[in-house]
Amino acid sequence: MARLAPTMPDAPTKSSIVPVGEAEVDVVAASDAISDVELLSRYEALLTDDDRHRYSQQRFEEGRRRFLITRALARYVLSINCGVASDDLVFGADQWGKPMLLHPCENRVAFNIAHTSGLIVVAVARADAIGVDIEYPSPIDENFEIAQRFFSAKEVEALRALPPKVRDERFFDYWTLKEAYVKGRGVGLSLPFNCFAIDFRDGSRPRLAVEPNVDDGRKWQLDLMSLSSGHRLAVAVELPPSGRPFEVRLSRAVPFNVLASEQSGETGPSRPMAAGIEDQPAPSKARFPQCRDDVSSDCEV
Ligand SMILES: CC(C)(COP(=O)(O)OP(=O)(O)OC[C@H]1O[C@@H](n2cnc3c(N)ncnc32)[C@H](O)[C@@H]1OP(=O)(O)O)[C@@H](O)C(=O)NCCC(=O)NCCS
């Protein structure tokens, strides 16, 4: 029977966040269920004008809170990694919307964000680029049709060969890794999902297969893990020229306090963890981002 388990076990967790090491990827996860009014208002004070505009456009309370906690979590993690107050960090975005740090961070830090119902993650590494994705695999009738429409021919064939239940699980492995990779590149879904393939063949770390005119697959380290909450988490990080691999670690920050420049005290979780990742309510069905219908066949792998 095909191997269902992720390619690496749950990463070890730690309760306090420290700057990421040269050969590490830190994935910091937070619950989106923080309800401490004082904490939330402190997060709100950190919003930029642009954030505030997007915040005001969130129609539902759940989305508004997730948006707010995401911004605060990113500032929290990056302030520790850059060694500056969280409200001093200035963010921008590339043409495809990938957030980046404009100022001020003396350390070389790449980061990326993903959220899904119940969970928000920020991944950081001392690398040129990183992408992260998180999904909650749920049986969806049309998984295989989605794969046939958007995945590469090799991936569709590999899925077709699996028993239906295993196929559902593997579909989400593909999806999460593919999205982490396009997020690492920063190009979003403008890079059609059939332009590259995830190769699970040898049972070790998944590999990226891509035509040389699109990218060099050897440049990317892909990692996939299952969280005890059932979420699937994928990271794509660009390797250094030496090819030295990264170790991926998962940490939790629930709830967390942001350290503004005018405040004093320690940066770190403000009190003991109130709710672990395992305690999250069952997330709703996975929702896939709007994808291009006119997938290109020029780059098919
Ligand atoms: C990046 C993208 C794939 C994420 O989709 P998603 O599954 O809905 O959301 P996730 O939770 O995984 O990630 C969302 C986060 O990714 C980050 N992000 C946004 N655009 C990104 C990009 N181009 N590359 C990397 N990360 C991006 C943001 O931090 C965002 O969270 P925020 O809005 O709270 O800041 C999707 O938003 C996208 O493709 N955007 C680019 C637009 C595009 O290419 N459109 C063409 C459609 S054919």
The ligand as a Gaussian input file, in Angstrom:
#p B3LYP/6-31G(d) Opt

LIG

0 1
 C       -0.473000      33.259000      -2.699000
 C       -1.782000      32.513000      -2.828000
 C       -1.549000      31.245000      -3.629000
 C       -2.246000      32.174000      -1.393000
 O       -3.479000      31.555000      -1.387000
 P       -4.384000      31.049000      -0.154000
 O       -4.307000      29.565000      -0.069000
 O       -5.693000      31.660000      -0.345000
 O       -3.803000      31.654000       1.195000
 P       -2.657000      31.208000       2.202000
 O       -3.257000      31.185000       3.536000
 O       -1.892000      30.010000       1.768000
 O       -1.651000      32.435000       2.092000
 C       -2.074000      33.726000       2.276000
 C       -0.857000      34.576000       2.559000
 O        0.111000      34.402000       1.546000
 C        0.846000      35.613000       1.423000
 N        0.886000      35.931000      -0.005000
 C        0.035000      36.685000      -0.740000
 N        0.457000      36.711000      -2.032000
 C        1.564000      35.938000      -2.081000
 C        2.441000      35.583000      -3.130000
 N        2.288000      35.999000      -4.379000
 N        3.486000      34.768000      -2.836000
 C        3.691000      34.329000      -1.591000
 N        2.881000      34.645000      -0.544000
 C        1.834000      35.436000      -0.800000
 C        0.135000      36.674000       2.249000
 O        0.876000      36.881000       3.428000
 C       -1.202000      36.029000       2.554000
 O       -1.704000      36.325000       3.825000
 P       -2.242000      37.783000       4.181000
 O       -3.105000      38.198000       3.041000
 O       -2.959000      37.608000       5.456000
 O       -0.989000      38.613000       4.300000
 C       -2.838000      33.348000      -3.556000
 O       -3.231000      34.398000      -2.733000
 C       -2.296000      33.921000      -4.856000
 O       -2.089000      33.228000      -5.814000
 N       -2.053000      35.209000      -4.896000
 C       -1.428000      35.866000      -6.020000
 C       -2.442000      36.332000      -7.019000
 C       -2.371000      35.489000      -8.280000
 O       -1.398000      34.918000      -8.631000
 N       -3.477000      35.443000      -8.988000
 C       -3.545000      34.684000     -10.169000
 C       -4.637000      33.700000     -10.050000
 S       -4.565000      32.669000     -11.460000

